[in-house]
Amino acid sequence: MEIFQIIVTLVIGISQVVLTILAFRFSNNFQKQQVALAKQNASIAHDKMQMELHTKFSDEFEELLPNLLILFDSESPKNKTAYGEEQEAINTLTIRKYFNLCAEEFYWYKKGRIDKEVWNSWREGMNDFYSMSPLMQELWEDNSKDGGYKAYYLNGPTDLFDVVKKIL
């Protein structure tokens, strides 16, 4: 009987070890699957947010674009006299809205919600527009004095624009 008890105890012990190993392997595989799923969900959420931000910024830009084009036209030497003071006020408001849009795009880029490739493309376009408008350059210079750029959550005035005046 003693040998029988030893064999039973041994079988129970081995069974417990085997079950523990199986449970550990199952648990470890399950954890790996959970981590992979969490990474995938985070990536999907990031892509969704980036798409939503891109759509929002594109819509805002589309809304500003007609006034930006009028701004560029009104600053052309041949058309300077064709536009009055009212247009100058509209131009200033349009530029301020454009600065806000650019700063918001930069803010989300700094937070990692906009990829570097997208940001570089947008920033290149920002600098193209900046280079075409003496009024935009003047307002940005004035705004940047005494740290005014900080109101846009920027570290410096060159976060948005290269701040190199270009002649039309």
Secondary structure in CASP SS format (residue, H / E / C, confidence):
PFRMAT SS
TARGET T0000
AUTHOR 0000-0000-0000
METHOD secondary structure of the structure
MODEL  1
M C 1.00
E H 1.00
I H 1.00
F H 1.00
Q H 1.00
I H 1.00
I H 1.00
V H 1.00
T H 1.00
L H 1.00
V H 1.00
I H 1.00
G H 1.00
I H 1.00
S H 1.00
Q H 1.00
V H 1.00
V H 1.00
L H 1.00
T H 1.00
I H 1.00
L H 1.00
A H 1.00
F H 1.00
R H 1.00
F H 1.00
S H 1.00
N H 1.00
N H 1.00
F H 1.00
Q H 1.00
K H 1.00
Q H 1.00
Q H 1.00
V H 1.00
A H 1.00
L H 1.00
A H 1.00
K H 1.00
Q H 1.00
N H 1.00
A H 1.00
S H 1.00
I H 1.00
A H 1.00
H H 1.00
D H 1.00
K H 1.00
M H 1.00
Q H 1.00
M H 1.00
E H 1.00
L H 1.00
H H 1.00
T H 1.00
K H 1.00
F H 1.00
S H 1.00
D H 1.00
E H 1.00
F H 1.00
E H 1.00
E H 1.00
L H 1.00
L H 1.00
P H 1.00
N H 1.00
L H 1.00
L H 1.00
I H 1.00
L H 1.00
F H 1.00
D H 1.00
S H 1.00
E H 1.00
S C 1.00
P C 1.00
K C 1.00
N C 1.00
K H 1.00
T H 1.00
A H 1.00
Y C 1.00
G C 1.00
E H 1.00
E H 1.00
Q H 1.00
E H 1.00
A H 1.00
I H 1.00
N H 1.00
T H 1.00
L H 1.00
T H 1.00
I H 1.00
R H 1.00
K H 1.00
Y H 1.00
F H 1.00
N H 1.00
L H 1.00
C H 1.00
A H 1.00
E H 1.00
E H 1.00
F H 1.00
Y H 1.00
W H 1.00
Y H 1.00
K H 1.00
K C 1.00
G C 1.00
R C 1.00
I C 1.00
D C 1.00
K H 1.00
E H 1.00
V H 1.00
W H 1.00
N H 1.00
S H 1.00
W H 1.00
R H 1.00
E H 1.00
G H 1.00
M H 1.00
N H 1.00
D H 1.00
F H 1.00
Y H 1.00
S H 1.00
M H 1.00
S C 1.00
P H 1.00
L H 1.00
M H 1.00
Q H 1.00
E H 1.00
L H 1.00
W H 1.00
E H 1.00
D H 1.00
N H 1.00
S H 1.00
K H 1.00
D H 1.00
G H 1.00
G H 1.00
Y H 1.00
K H 1.00
A H 1.00
Y H 1.00
Y C 1.00
L C 1.00
N C 1.00
G C 1.00
P H 1.00
T H 1.00
D H 1.00
L C 1.00
F C 1.00
D C 1.00
V C 1.00
V C 1.00
K C 1.00
K C 1.00
I C 1.00
L C 1.00
END
